[in-house]
């Protein structure tokens, strides 16, 4: 396909506010979403393979032009790992959760603490709210558990 040149480089701020142009593979409705699904990012063997796959993917929009929930935080986490020389989890512990004494903070909820998770509700086919299963562990860490 014919792709447009980037109008502006992607910035850290764009990654933080989900305006960098990335999307997620679980969305559908456009050829770009289909490419993300076909690339199978979450079954990459390493972080290097993950980022190579990301680099081959087109953006859903020009950077800075529209909000799109996507792999922005995963890419930002990889940048943090590369720049700091630490794992994303180590970096967060050293610079955020540790200094703030957030001793019970995690991306994942251990089985023994599942009783502390609030019930998530979604609108059912009948229009009424009904409890749904929480999606836990799917976003546990940068690259969703892909080995470094």
LUMKEDREN-752185 format. One record per atom (N, C-alpha, C): x, y, z. Coordinates in steps of 0.1 Angstrom, whole numbers, plus 5000, padded with zeros to 4 digits. Layout:
residues N
XYZ/...
//
This chain:
residues 148
500849885000/500050005000/500850135000/500350234995/501050364995/500850435008/501950455015/501850525028/502350665028/501750745036/502150895036/503350905045/504250995042/505351035050/504851095063/505651075074/505251135087/505251285085/504251355090/504151495090/504951555101/505151485112/505851525123/506451405131/507551405137/508151295144/507251265156/507251135160/506551095172/507351145184/506651195194/507351245206/506851155218/507651175229/507251105242/505851145246/505551275245/504251325249/503151255241/503351235228/502351165220/502151025224/503250955228/503150825233/502350825246/502650915255/501950925268/500450955266/500051035256/498651075255/497950995244/498550895239/497950805228/497650875216/498450975212/498251035199/499451015189/500250915192/501450885183/501050825170/499850765169/499350705157/499350555157/499750495168/499650345170/498250305174/497950185171/496650125175/496949995182/495849915185/495949785190/495449685180/495849555182/495449455173/494049395176/493449435187/492149385190/491049475185/491349595179/490449675172/490249625158/489149655152/488949615138/488249725130/488149715118/487449815110/488249885099/489549855099/490349925089/491449825084/492049845073/493149765068/494349775078/494549895084/495649905094/495449815106/494249805111/493949715122/494249565118/493849535105/494149395100/495649365100/496449465096/497849445096/498449425110/497849495120/498349475134/497949335138/496749285135/496349155138/497249055132/497549065119/498348975112/499748965117/500249085122/501649085127/501849005140/500748985148/500848895160/501948945169/501849075173/502949135181/503149055194/502149005201/502248955214/502848815214/503148755203/503848635202/505248645197/505848765199/507248785195/508048715205/509248665200/510148585209/510948675218/511048805214/511948895222/511449035220/511949125229/511649265227/512149315214/513349265210/513849315197/512949275186/512449155186/511549105176/510249185176/509749215188/508549295190/508749435183/509849505186/509949635181/510249635166/510849525160/510949515146/509649495139/508749425145/507349405140/506649545140/506749615152/506149745153/506649845142/507949835139/508549925129/508049905115/507549785113/506949745100/505549795098/504849825109/503449855108/503250005105/502150025097/501750165095/501050225107/501050355108/500250425118/498850435114/497950445123/496550455120/496150605117/497050695121/496850835118/498250905119/498351025114/499551105116/499851135131/501051125135/501351155149/500851295153/500151295165/499651415171/498251455166/497751385156/496451425150/495251375157/495251255162/494051195168/494451105179/493551095189/493650995200/493250855195/494150755198/493850615194/494550535205/493750465213/494250375223/495050265215/496350245219/497150155212/498450115220/499450065212/500650015218/501550125223/501150245224/501950355229/502750325241/502050275252/502750255264/503750135263/503450045255/504449935252/505749995246/505550075236/506650145229/507450235239/506750305247/507350395257/508050315267/507550205272/508250115281/509550065275/509550025263/510749975256/511750085255/511350215253/512250325253/512850345267/512050335277/512550345291/513550235294/513250115290/514250005292/515550035285/515550075272/516750095265/517550215270/516950325274/517650435278/518150415292/517350355301/517850335315/518750215317/518650115308/519449995310/518749905320/517549935325/516849855335/515549795328/515049685334/513749645329/512749745333/511649745326/510549845329/510149835343/509949705348/509449685362/510549745372/511849715369/512849775378/512849925378/512649985366/512650125365/511550185373/510350135372/509150185379/509350165394/509950055398/510150035413/511150135418/512250155411/513250245416/512850395416/512050435405/511850575403/510350625407/509450525408/508050565410/507450495422/507250365421/506550295432/507450285445/508750275444/509550265456/509550395463/509950505457/509950635464/508650675470/507550635463/506250665468/505650565478/506550465481/506150365491/504850285487/504750265474/503650195468/503950045468/503949985480/504449845481/503449735476/502249775473/501249675468/500749715454/501649755445/501349805432/501849705422/501049675412/501449585401/500549605389/501049555378/500249555365/499349435365/499749335373/499049205374/498449185388/497349125389/496749095402/497048945405/497848915416/498048775419/496748705423/496648585421/495448505424/494948525438/495848535448/495448555462/494848685465/494948785455/494448915457/493248945448/492848845441/491648865431/490448915438/490248875451/489048925458/489049075461/490149145458/490149285460/489849365447/489649295436/489349355423/487849385422/487549505419/486149555417/485549475405/484249445406/483549385396/483349485384/483749445372/483549525361/482249495354/481449605351/480149585344/480249635330/479449575321/479349625307/477849605303/477449685293/476149675289/475949555281/474949475284/474649345277/473749375265/473449265258/472549275246/471149325249/470749305262/469449355266/469449495271/470649565270/470749705274/471049725289/471049615296/471249625311/472749595314/473149655325/474549635329/474649495335/475749425332/475949285337/477449275341/477749195351/479149175354/479849105343/481149145341/481949085330/483249045337/483948955330/485248905335/486349015333/487149045343/488149145341/489249085332/489849175324/491049135316/492249165325/492749065332/493949085340/495149005335/496249065336/497448995332/497849015317/496849065309/497149085295/498149195293/498149295302/499049405300/500049415312/500549295316/501349285328/502649365327/503249375316/504449445315/504749485300/505749565298/506049605285/506249475276/505649475265/505749355256/504949235261/504149255271/503249155277/504049025280/505149035286/505848915290/506848865280/507048935269/508048895259/509448895266/510248795265/511548795271/512448895265/513248965273/514149065268/515249015260/
//
